[in-house]
Amino acid sequence: GGVFALLELQIRRACSALARDRDHRNVAAGAEELAEASAAAATAAAAARRVELAAGAQAGLLFGLSSAAARTGLLLSQLLVAEYGAPARGLAPLGIAASVGFSASGIFAQNRGMKEGRAIVVCTYAAMVTIATGVLTGLLALNEQVPRRHRLGWLLSLALILAGVGLLVKKDPSSKKLGKDHVSYHIV
């Protein structure tokens, strides 16, 4: 609960900063107004980056918990059916139902992040956190083991994923995000 609350607080703060920036955006007439507009744009960009990170992390946690819930329900059902019989079979559908709920919440969080930030960055953060959540849940909660024969390759693949995320998240100065002001709709 605490991690989600912290991420939610960050998203709300950043979104309110973005809304304030949109409300105060005017055409710059002089050097002072231009400097003020430039500072406001920098603040808005920082707020958008916070939304991207927080929403992506929140979505990734929810997606990771979704897969863990399904796996846990199936494992508990399988392990406890021998001891308790038919009542333990209900754990598998319960785990799958929890998985559906977590997935739906993750989609909501990811879409909220894409509304304010860059889609590729939000999705990349979500994918990275999903992988980390799945790996940590498997290792710590489900008592799964890292493959011994391929441990170096496994660690190298995780490092390459993190490096790829770093490259994708790096902003190209020549790229521009098209906002709602730049989209035109044509009715045919």
N, CA, C and O of each residue as an XYZ file, in Angstrom:
752
protein
N       0.801     -1.192      0.000
C       0.000      0.000      0.000
C       0.844      1.255      0.000
O       0.481      2.226     -0.664
N       1.968      1.278      0.726
C       2.773      2.485      0.839
C       3.431      2.899     -0.460
O       3.509      4.089     -0.765
N       3.908      1.927     -1.233
C       4.562      2.226     -2.503
C       3.549      2.809     -3.485
O       3.833      3.786     -4.177
N       2.356      2.193     -3.536
C       1.332      2.694     -4.448
C       0.880      4.096     -4.047
O       0.648      4.948     -4.905
N       0.756      4.330     -2.738
C       0.349      5.659     -2.266
C       1.397      6.707     -2.620
O       1.049      7.817     -3.023
N       2.667      6.370     -2.476
C       3.738      7.296     -2.826
C       3.741      7.587     -4.325
O       3.883      8.740     -4.733
N       3.585      6.556     -5.139
C       3.540      6.757     -6.585
C       2.316      7.589     -6.978
O       2.409      8.463     -7.840
N       1.186      7.321     -6.353
C      -0.033      8.068     -6.656
C       0.147      9.545     -6.295
O      -0.278     10.422     -7.047
N       0.770      9.821     -5.159
C       1.024     11.199     -4.744
C       1.920     11.907     -5.752
O       1.673     13.063     -6.097
N       2.957     11.225     -6.227
C       3.857     11.815     -7.220
C       3.116     12.117     -8.525
O       3.323     13.166     -9.136
N       2.255     11.195     -8.943
C       1.497     11.407    -10.175
C       0.565     12.600    -10.023
O       0.484     13.442    -10.917
N      -0.133     12.679     -8.907
C      -1.080     13.786     -8.696
C      -0.362     15.134     -8.643
O      -0.833     16.111     -9.225
N       0.767     15.189     -7.952
C       1.534     16.449     -7.881
C       2.019     16.872     -9.268
O       1.895     18.036     -9.648
N       2.567     15.925    -10.012
C       3.085     16.249    -11.345
C       1.956     16.656    -12.291
O       2.119     17.578    -13.090
N       0.826     15.980    -12.206
C      -0.307     16.338    -13.076
C      -0.851     17.716    -12.739
O      -1.241     18.463    -13.637
N      -0.884     18.066    -11.453
C      -1.357     19.410    -11.095
C      -0.365     20.471    -11.556
O      -0.776     21.564    -11.945
N       0.941     20.171    -11.521
C       1.937     21.115    -12.041
C       1.768     21.293    -13.542
O       1.896     22.403    -14.057
N       1.481     20.202    -14.242
C       1.242     20.298    -15.688
C      -0.023     21.101    -15.989
O      -0.054     21.876    -16.945
N      -1.057     20.920    -15.184
C      -2.301     21.668    -15.390
C      -2.087     23.154    -15.146
O      -2.611     23.986    -15.887
N      -1.316     23.497    -14.109
C      -1.013     24.914    -13.841
C      -0.236     25.520    -14.993
O      -0.473     26.666    -15.375
N       0.703     24.743    -15.554
C       1.484     25.244    -16.682
C       0.594     25.495    -17.887
O       0.754     26.500    -18.579
N      -0.335     24.597    -18.140
C      -1.243     24.783    -19.280
C      -2.126     26.017    -19.083
O      -2.428     26.728    -20.041
N      -2.537     26.267    -17.845
C      -3.406     27.409    -17.564
C      -2.671     28.745    -17.719
O      -3.288     29.749    -18.075
N      -1.374     28.764    -17.457
C      -0.602     30.011    -17.487
C       0.174     30.219    -18.776
O       0.915     31.195    -18.890
N       0.026     29.338    -19.740
C       0.793     29.438    -20.979
C       0.225     30.572    -21.844
O      -0.939     30.533    -22.243
N       1.058     31.579    -22.127
C       0.658     32.710    -22.967
C       1.702     32.925    -24.043
O       2.793     32.358    -23.977
N       1.379     33.729    -25.020
C       2.335     34.078    -26.057
C       3.339     35.052    -25.457
O       2.956     36.050    -24.846
N       4.619     34.760    -25.630
C       5.663     35.609    -25.062
C       5.860     36.845    -25.930
O       5.986     36.740    -27.150
N       5.886     38.038    -25.285
C       6.042     39.282    -26.025
C       7.447     39.859    -25.887
O       7.962     40.463    -26.828
N       8.061     39.683    -24.745
C       9.379     40.275    -24.525
C      10.345     39.261    -23.960
O      10.020     38.083    -23.806
N      11.543     39.736    -23.652
C      12.591     38.858    -23.139
C      12.215     38.292    -21.776
O      12.470     37.118    -21.506
N      11.615     39.104    -20.917
C      11.237     38.636    -19.581
C      10.151     37.564    -19.674
O      10.202     36.550    -18.978
N       9.176     37.802    -20.538
C       8.114     36.817    -20.715
C       8.662     35.533    -21.339
O       8.213     34.434    -21.014
N       9.637     35.682    -22.239
C      10.248     34.524    -22.871
C      10.996     33.687    -21.840
O      10.913     32.459    -21.857
N      11.726     34.345    -20.945
C      12.444     33.628    -19.891
C      11.461     32.934    -18.955
O      11.697     31.806    -18.522
N      10.357     33.613    -18.644
C       9.339     33.018    -17.775
C       8.689     31.815    -18.455
O       8.446     30.790    -17.818
N       8.409     31.947    -19.754
C       7.812     30.839    -20.504
C       8.784     29.667    -20.602
O       8.371     28.508    -20.544
N      10.072     29.965    -20.751
C      11.084     28.918    -20.823
C      11.194     28.170    -19.496
O      11.312     26.944    -19.472
N      11.154     28.919    -18.392
C      11.208     28.285    -17.070
C       9.960     27.437    -16.835
O      10.049     26.349    -16.265
N       8.805     27.923    -17.267
C       7.564     27.166    -17.106
C       7.603     25.884    -17.938
O       7.108     24.843    -17.506
N       8.190     25.964    -19.132
C       8.298     24.784    -19.982
C       9.229     23.747    -19.353
O       8.967     22.547    -19.423
N      10.320     24.219    -18.737
C      11.240     23.296    -18.074
C      10.564     22.621    -16.889
O      10.761     21.428    -16.658
N       9.768     23.376    -16.138
C       9.029     22.814    -15.013
C       8.020     21.785    -15.498
O       7.864     20.724    -14.894
N       7.337     22.104    -16.592
C       6.359     21.172    -17.153
C       7.040     19.899    -17.645
O       6.497     18.806    -17.480
N       8.213     20.026    -18.243
C       8.937     18.848    -18.727
C       9.362     17.960    -17.555
O       9.287     16.734    -17.640
N       9.808     18.584    -16.462
C      10.194     17.804    -15.281
C       8.978     17.101    -14.685
O       9.073     15.951    -14.256
N       7.843     17.782    -14.657
C       6.617     17.170    -14.144
C       6.185     16.010    -15.031
O       5.746     14.976    -14.527
N       6.305     16.169    -16.337
C       5.938     15.084    -17.259
C       6.840     13.878    -17.058
O       6.372     12.742    -17.130
N       8.134     14.106    -16.804
C       9.056     12.990    -16.551
C       8.697     12.271    -15.258
O       8.806     11.047    -15.177
N       8.265     13.030    -14.237
C       7.845     12.396    -12.982
C       6.599     11.547    -13.201
O       6.481     10.457    -12.640
N       5.671     12.041    -14.011
C       4.461     11.266    -14.311
C       4.840      9.998    -15.061
O       4.322      8.924    -14.757
N       5.737     10.108    -16.036
C       6.164      8.939    -16.798
C       6.741      7.864    -15.881
O       6.384      6.690    -15.979
N       7.632      8.279    -14.995
C       8.276      7.324    -14.097
C       7.278      6.731    -13.109
O       7.214      5.511    -12.956
N       6.503      7.573    -12.442
C       5.587      7.084    -11.413
C       4.475      6.222    -12.010
O       4.153      5.167    -11.463
N       3.891      6.653    -13.114
C       2.816      5.870    -13.728
C       3.355      4.560    -14.309
O       2.707      3.519    -14.198
N       4.532      4.609    -14.925
C       5.130      3.384    -15.446
C       5.463      2.402    -14.332
O       5.219      1.203    -14.465
N       6.022      2.911    -13.229
C       6.349      2.036    -12.098
C       5.080      1.461    -11.477
O       5.037      0.282    -11.125
N       4.049      2.290    -11.343
C       2.795      1.814    -10.775
C       2.181      0.729    -11.671
O       1.739     -0.307    -11.176
N       2.156      0.963    -12.961
C       1.616     -0.033    -13.893
C       2.450     -1.310    -13.856
O       1.900     -2.412    -13.849
N       3.761     -1.166    -13.833
C       4.632     -2.337    -13.792
C       4.428     -3.168    -12.538
O       4.413     -4.397    -12.601
N       4.269     -2.502    -11.391
C       4.002     -3.231    -10.153
C       2.680     -3.995    -10.251
O       2.587     -5.150     -9.834
N       1.674     -3.346    -10.798
C       0.371     -4.010    -10.927
C       0.432     -5.184    -11.904
O      -0.162     -6.231    -11.646
N       1.142     -5.021    -13.021
C       1.280     -6.130    -13.968
C       2.077     -7.277    -13.350
O       1.738     -8.445    -13.543
N       3.133     -6.948    -12.608
C       3.927     -7.981    -11.941
C       3.116     -8.712    -10.880
O       3.210     -9.933    -10.756
N       2.314     -7.964    -10.108
C       1.456     -8.593     -9.110
C       0.382     -9.452     -9.770
O      -0.055    -10.453     -9.204
N      -0.036     -9.059    -10.960
C      -1.024     -9.840    -11.694
C      -0.494    -11.237    -12.011
O      -1.169    -12.239    -11.775
N       0.708    -11.285    -12.543
C       1.276    -12.602    -12.866
C       1.570    -13.398    -11.599
O       1.399    -14.617    -11.580
N       2.012    -12.718    -10.540
C       2.291    -13.411     -9.279
C       1.008    -13.957     -8.658
O       1.015    -15.051     -8.094
N      -0.092    -13.212     -8.753
C      -1.365    -13.673     -8.179
C      -1.860    -14.925     -8.896
O      -2.315    -15.875     -8.259
N      -1.770    -14.920    -10.217
C      -2.212    -16.096    -10.966
C      -1.345    -17.311    -10.623
O      -1.861    -18.403    -10.385
N      -0.047    -17.115    -10.601
C       0.878    -18.219    -10.294
C       0.676    -18.721     -8.872
O       0.693    -19.929     -8.636
N       0.486    -17.818     -7.928
C       0.289    -18.204     -6.531
C      -1.009    -18.986     -6.360
O      -1.035    -20.003     -5.667
N      -2.080    -18.517     -6.987
C      -3.348    -19.241     -6.904
C      -3.239    -20.651     -7.462
O      -3.753    -21.602     -6.872
N      -2.570    -20.782     -8.600
C      -2.403    -22.104     -9.204
C      -1.530    -23.016     -8.345
O      -1.839    -24.196     -8.181
N      -0.439    -22.475     -7.796
C       0.443    -23.277     -6.944
C      -0.255    -23.710     -5.658
O      -0.163    -24.870     -5.258
N      -0.952    -22.779     -5.012
C      -1.642    -23.125     -3.773
C      -2.714    -24.175     -4.020
O      -2.878    -25.103     -3.228
N      -3.431    -24.028     -5.101
C      -4.458    -25.012     -5.440
C      -3.825    -26.385     -5.649
O      -4.338    -27.393     -5.163
N      -2.726    -26.416     -6.363
C      -2.048    -27.677     -6.659
C      -1.482    -28.320     -5.391
O      -1.588    -29.533     -5.213
N      -0.884    -27.515     -4.513
C      -0.262    -28.052     -3.306
C      -1.283    -28.463     -2.250
O      -1.073    -29.450     -1.544
N      -2.371    -27.732     -2.132
C      -3.309    -27.979     -1.044
C      -4.446    -28.930     -1.406
O      -5.177    -29.372     -0.520
N      -4.608    -29.252     -2.681
C      -5.701    -30.139     -3.077
C      -5.502    -31.544     -2.500
O      -6.480    -32.221     -2.182
N      -4.264    -31.984     -2.362
C      -4.005    -33.314     -1.802
C      -4.392    -33.362     -0.325
O      -4.861    -34.387      0.169
N      -4.190    -32.244      0.373
C      -4.461    -32.224      1.810
C      -5.912    -31.875      2.129
O      -6.507    -32.475      3.024
N      -6.484    -30.919      1.412
C      -7.823    -30.443      1.748
C      -8.892    -30.843      0.735
O     -10.080    -30.652      0.994
N      -8.508    -31.380     -0.384
C      -9.475    -31.858     -1.365
C     -10.100    -30.742     -2.178
O      -9.438    -29.769     -2.537
N     -11.373    -30.894     -2.461
C     -12.109    -29.999     -3.365
C     -12.087    -28.523     -2.959
O     -11.989    -27.680     -3.850
N     -12.172    -28.147     -1.668
C     -12.173    -26.711     -1.344
C     -10.915    -25.971     -1.816
O     -10.977    -24.778     -2.114
N      -9.798    -26.657     -1.885
C      -8.555    -26.011     -2.307
C      -8.553    -25.707     -3.803
O      -7.761    -24.882     -4.257
N      -9.414    -26.351     -4.571
C      -9.485    -26.100     -6.006
C      -9.983    -24.681     -6.294
O      -9.745    -24.150     -7.378
N     -10.662    -24.077     -5.344
C     -11.166    -22.712     -5.523
C     -10.071    -21.659     -5.485
O     -10.318    -20.505     -5.833
N      -8.877    -22.028     -5.073
C      -7.785    -21.053     -5.005
C      -7.286    -20.647     -6.388
O      -6.857    -19.509     -6.577
N      -7.335    -21.549     -7.346
C      -6.881    -21.219     -8.703
C      -7.759    -20.135     -9.333
O      -7.226    -19.146     -9.837
N      -9.099    -20.290     -9.321
C      -9.923    -19.201     -9.869
C      -9.794    -17.897     -9.088
O      -9.901    -16.811     -9.658
N      -9.566    -18.009     -7.792
C      -9.371    -16.811     -6.975
C      -8.101    -16.072     -7.393
O      -8.100    -14.845     -7.500
N      -7.025    -16.815     -7.629
C      -5.779    -16.214     -8.099
C      -5.929    -15.588     -9.472
O      -5.375    -14.522     -9.738
N      -6.675    -16.247    -10.343
C      -6.900    -15.713    -11.691
C      -7.764    -14.453    -11.627
O      -7.521    -13.500    -12.366
N      -8.774    -14.442    -10.748
C      -9.612    -13.241    -10.591
C      -8.778    -12.066    -10.076
O      -8.934    -10.938    -10.542
N      -7.897    -12.337     -9.118
C      -7.013    -11.272     -8.619
C      -6.095    -10.789     -9.734
O      -5.809     -9.596     -9.832
N      -5.639    -11.703    -10.566
C      -4.771    -11.346    -11.688
C      -5.490    -10.421    -12.663
O      -4.903     -9.452    -13.144
N      -6.754    -10.711    -12.958
C      -7.535     -9.862    -13.856
C      -7.694     -8.465    -13.254
O      -7.570     -7.466    -13.963
N      -7.965     -8.393    -11.953
C      -8.104     -7.094    -11.290
C      -6.813     -6.283    -11.323
O      -6.836     -5.083    -11.598
N      -5.690     -6.938    -11.041
C      -4.409     -6.240    -11.089
C      -4.085     -5.769    -12.506
O      -3.592     -4.656    -12.691
N      -4.358     -6.607    -13.502
C      -4.081     -6.234    -14.894
C      -4.911     -5.035    -15.324
O      -4.401     -4.120    -15.971
N      -6.187     -5.040    -14.967
C      -7.057     -3.915    -15.330
C      -6.572     -2.626    -14.678
O      -6.579     -1.569    -15.309
N      -6.155     -2.708    -13.428
C      -5.622     -1.525    -12.746
C      -4.316     -1.064    -13.374
O      -4.059      0.136    -13.469
N      -3.487     -2.020    -13.806
C      -2.226     -1.675    -14.461
C      -2.451     -0.956    -15.780
O      -1.732     -0.010    -16.104
N      -3.441     -1.396    -16.542
C      -3.758     -0.725    -17.805
C      -4.214      0.706    -17.543
O      -3.831      1.629    -18.262
N      -5.035      0.886    -16.509
C      -5.489      2.230    -16.146
C      -4.301      3.127    -15.790
O      -4.209      4.256    -16.270
N      -3.397      2.626    -14.953
C      -2.233      3.419    -14.541
C      -1.343      3.751    -15.739
O      -0.849      4.872    -15.854
N      -1.143      2.791    -16.616
C      -0.290      3.024    -17.781
C      -0.916      4.053    -18.723
O      -0.213      4.923    -19.237
N      -2.212      3.966    -18.953
C      -2.882      4.940    -19.824
C      -2.845      6.338    -19.228
O      -2.705      7.321    -19.956
N      -2.968      6.433    -17.921
C      -2.880      7.743    -17.276
C      -1.497      8.349    -17.483
O      -1.375      9.554    -17.708
N      -0.467      7.533    -17.411
C       0.887      8.026    -17.655
C       1.095      8.437    -19.098
O       1.773      9.428    -19.370
N       0.517      7.683    -20.031
C       0.677      8.014    -21.449
C      -0.082      9.283    -21.818
O       0.256      9.946    -22.798
N      -1.091      9.620    -21.049
C      -1.851     10.850    -21.314
C      -0.981     12.082    -21.084
O      -1.092     13.062    -21.820
N      -0.126     12.043    -20.080
C       0.696     13.200    -19.724
C       2.136     13.103    -20.208
O       2.816     14.124    -20.311
N       2.614     11.899    -20.507
C       4.017     11.734    -20.868
C       4.184     11.045    -22.206
O       3.232     10.890    -22.971
N       5.415     10.634    -22.473
C       5.733      9.940    -23.719
C       5.396      8.457    -23.569
O       5.811      7.816    -22.603
N       4.660      7.928    -24.508
C       4.166      6.553    -24.416
C       5.303      5.545    -24.335
O       5.233      4.607    -23.541
N       6.343      5.715    -25.135
C       7.429      4.732    -25.151
C       8.150      4.700    -23.806
O       8.598      3.641    -23.369
N       8.264      5.846    -23.150
C       8.948      5.889    -21.860
C       8.089      5.238    -20.781
O       8.591      4.448    -19.980
N       6.796      5.565    -20.756
C       5.891      4.975    -19.764
C       5.860      3.459    -19.922
O       5.957      2.730    -18.935
N       5.725      2.983    -21.154
C       5.673      1.538    -21.405
C       6.992      0.860    -21.059
O       6.998     -0.273    -20.578
N       8.099      1.538    -21.298
C       9.404      0.967    -20.972
C       9.582      0.841    -19.471
O      10.044     -0.191    -18.985
N       9.218      1.882    -18.731
C       9.275      1.789    -17.266
C       8.360      0.676    -16.766
O       8.737     -0.094    -15.882
N       7.161      0.592    -17.331
C       6.224     -0.445    -16.903
C       6.801     -1.834    -17.167
O       6.706     -2.717    -16.314
N       7.394     -2.029    -18.336
C       7.974     -3.333    -18.665
C       9.135     -3.671    -17.734
O       9.265     -4.809    -17.283
N       9.975     -2.683    -17.451
C      11.121     -2.927    -16.579
C      10.664     -3.300    -15.166
O      11.188     -4.242    -14.572
N       9.696     -2.570    -14.633
C       9.220     -2.859    -13.282
C       8.460     -4.177    -13.253
O       8.512     -4.895    -12.254
N       7.753     -4.508    -14.331
C       7.066     -5.798    -14.405
C       8.068     -6.942    -14.325
O       7.857     -7.913    -13.599
N       9.153     -6.821    -15.071
C      10.192     -7.856    -15.049
C      10.802     -7.969    -13.655
O      10.967     -9.069    -13.128
N      11.134     -6.824    -13.063
C      11.740     -6.838    -11.726
C      10.775     -7.422    -10.694
O      11.184     -8.206     -9.838
N       9.510     -7.049    -10.769
C       8.519     -7.569     -9.830
C       8.357     -9.076     -9.997
O       8.297     -9.814     -9.014
N       8.287     -9.521    -11.232
C       8.160    -10.958    -11.478
C       9.359    -11.738    -10.979
O       9.206    -12.798    -10.371
N      10.550    -11.220    -11.232
C      11.770    -11.908    -10.785
C      11.838    -11.937     -9.264
O      12.106    -12.984     -8.675
N      11.600    -10.800     -8.628
C      11.671    -10.754     -7.160
C      10.580    -11.607     -6.511
O      10.835    -12.287     -5.517
N       9.386    -11.575     -7.057
C       8.309    -12.400     -6.509
C       8.643    -13.876     -6.659
O       8.447    -14.663     -5.732
N       9.148    -14.248     -7.829
C       9.528    -15.645     -8.040
C      10.626    -16.104     -7.097
O      10.555    -17.197     -6.534
N      11.634    -15.271     -6.928
C      12.763    -15.656     -6.074
C      12.406    -15.636     -4.590
O      12.744    -16.566     -3.857
N      11.726    -14.584     -4.146
C      11.490    -14.414     -2.710
C      10.217    -15.091     -2.209
O      10.238    -15.748     -1.169
N       9.114    -14.941     -2.932
C       7.843    -15.449     -2.420
C       7.540    -16.871     -2.886
O       6.986    -17.664     -2.125
N       7.892    -17.197     -4.111
C       7.549    -18.508     -4.648
C       8.702    -19.498     -4.577
O       8.573    -20.637     -5.025
N       9.828    -19.069     -4.015
C      10.983    -19.934     -3.779
C      11.517    -20.586     -5.052
O      11.941    -21.742     -5.034
N      11.493    -19.848     -6.144
C      12.065    -20.348     -7.385
C      13.560    -20.057     -7.385
O      14.025    -19.172     -6.666
N      14.298    -20.789     -8.177
C      15.751    -20.663     -8.197
C      16.223    -20.052     -9.512
O      15.610    -20.248    -10.562
N      17.324    -19.308     -9.435
C      17.988    -18.811    -10.638
C      18.695    -20.004    -11.265
O      19.332    -20.778    -10.550
N      18.601    -20.173    -12.578
C      19.279    -21.320    -13.213
C      20.775    -21.299    -12.925
O      21.443    -20.301    -13.197
N      21.299    -22.369    -12.387
C      22.718    -22.422    -12.009
C      23.641    -22.464    -13.230
O      24.701    -21.838    -13.232
N      23.242    -23.188    -14.247
C      24.107    -23.337    -15.420
C      24.230    -22.039    -16.202
O      25.258    -21.791    -16.833
N      23.210    -21.220    -16.167
C      23.190    -20.023    -17.003
C      23.069    -18.753    -16.164
O      22.489    -17.767    -16.619
N      23.603    -18.766    -14.956
C      23.464    -17.628    -14.047
C      24.109    -16.366    -14.625
O      23.525    -15.288    -14.520
N      25.275    -16.466    -15.220
C      25.947    -15.303    -15.800
C      25.128    -14.737    -16.962
O      24.976    -13.521    -17.082
N      24.613    -15.603    -17.799
C      23.775    -15.154    -18.908
C      22.491    -14.495    -18.417
O      22.025    -13.515    -18.996
N      21.923    -15.045    -17.339
C      20.706    -14.496    -16.752
C      20.971    -13.085    -16.227
O      20.193    -12.167    -16.485
N      22.058    -12.916    -15.499
C      22.415    -11.593    -14.970
C      22.759    -10.618    -16.100
O      22.406     -9.440    -16.035
N      23.442    -11.106    -17.123
C      23.782    -10.264    -18.263
C      22.519     -9.801    -18.990
O      22.437     -8.649    -19.415
N      21.543    -10.684    -19.136
C      20.301    -10.288    -19.808
C      19.560     -9.218    -19.011
O      18.997     -8.296    -19.600
N      19.551     -9.322    -17.691
C      18.929     -8.274    -16.874
C      19.685     -6.952    -17.015
O      19.065     -5.891    -17.077
N      21.007     -7.006    -17.064
C      21.794     -5.784    -17.235
C      21.530     -5.153    -18.601
O      21.450     -3.930    -18.710
N      21.397     -5.972    -19.638
C      21.115     -5.447    -20.968
C      19.723     -4.817    -21.037
O      19.527     -3.823    -21.737
N      18.763     -5.386    -20.319
C      17.423     -4.786    -20.263
C      17.512     -3.401    -19.641
O      16.925     -2.449    -20.155
N      18.243     -3.283    -18.535
C      18.397     -1.974    -17.878
C      19.125     -0.981    -18.782
O      18.767      0.196    -18.818
N      20.133     -1.439    -19.506
C      20.847     -0.550    -20.426
C      19.928     -0.103    -21.554
O      19.952      1.063    -21.949
N      19.125     -1.015    -22.073
C      18.169     -0.655    -23.115
C      17.155      0.359    -22.639
O      16.786      1.270    -23.379
N      16.704      0.208    -21.411
C      15.774      1.178    -20.830
C      16.439      2.548    -20.754
O      15.823      3.565    -21.072
N      17.679      2.565    -20.337
C      18.397      3.837    -20.251
C      18.502      4.521    -21.601
O      18.380      5.743    -21.685
N      18.725      3.759    -22.651
C      18.807      4.345    -23.995
C      17.451      4.825    -24.490
O      17.365      5.869    -25.137
N      16.400      4.086    -24.199
C      15.072      4.486    -24.647
C      14.554      5.717    -23.920
O      13.842      6.537    -24.500
N      14.911      5.840    -22.661
C      14.397      6.937    -21.844
C      15.134      8.239    -22.139
O      14.590      9.322    -21.924
N      16.352      8.142    -22.625
C      17.124      9.347    -22.923
C      16.408     10.152    -23.997
O      16.079      9.631    -25.063
N      16.173     11.418    -23.708
C      15.401     12.280    -24.615
C      16.305     12.832    -25.700
O      17.371     13.377    -25.417
N      15.878     12.689    -26.925
C      16.565     13.266    -28.068
C      16.157     14.741    -28.152
O      14.965     15.029    -28.253
N      17.109     15.685    -28.115
C      16.753     17.097    -28.125
C      15.969     17.524    -29.363
O      15.237     18.512    -29.318
N      16.112     16.796    -30.460
C      15.411     17.192    -31.680
C      13.986     16.645    -31.734
O      13.198     17.054    -32.587
N      13.647     15.715    -30.821
C      12.301     15.143    -30.862
C      11.333     16.031    -30.102
O      11.684     16.645    -29.094
N      10.117     16.085    -30.602
C       9.081     16.885    -29.966
C       7.875     16.006    -29.731
O       7.528     15.160    -30.556
N       7.240     16.221    -28.590
C       6.019     15.490    -28.278
C       4.855     16.293    -28.814
O       4.720     17.479    -28.512
N       4.023     15.661    -29.599
C       2.849     16.339    -30.108
C       1.797     16.389    -29.020
O       1.372     15.351    -28.515
N       1.384     17.566    -28.664
C       0.345     17.727    -27.663
C      -1.018     17.782    -28.299
O      -1.165     17.621    -29.511
N      -2.014     18.010    -27.469
C      -3.385     18.079    -27.966
C      -3.574     19.262    -28.900
O      -4.467     19.244    -29.748
N      -2.733     20.305    -28.755
C      -2.847     21.485    -29.589
C      -2.403     21.208    -31.039
O      -2.794     21.932    -31.955
N      -1.588     20.159    -31.243
C      -1.021     19.875    -32.548
C      -1.788     18.826    -33.341
O      -1.413     18.513    -34.471
N      -2.838     18.288    -32.777
C      -3.576     17.217    -33.440
C      -4.802     17.819    -34.094
O      -5.545     18.584    -33.479
N      -5.000     17.461    -35.355
C      -6.201     17.941    -36.047
C      -7.040     16.729    -36.420
O      -6.511     15.665    -36.741
N      -8.315     16.902    -36.373
C      -9.235     15.830    -36.698
C      -9.963     16.167    -37.974
O     -10.420     17.294    -38.163
N     -10.070     15.195    -38.841
C     -10.764     15.390    -40.106
C     -11.922     14.398    -40.163
O     -11.731     13.188    -40.043
N     -13.106     14.928    -40.345
C     -14.283     14.082    -40.464
C     -14.561     13.848    -41.937
O     -14.713     14.789    -42.716
N     -14.623     12.593    -42.298
C     -14.840     12.246    -43.699
C     -16.290     11.867    -43.911
O     -16.685     11.539    -45.030
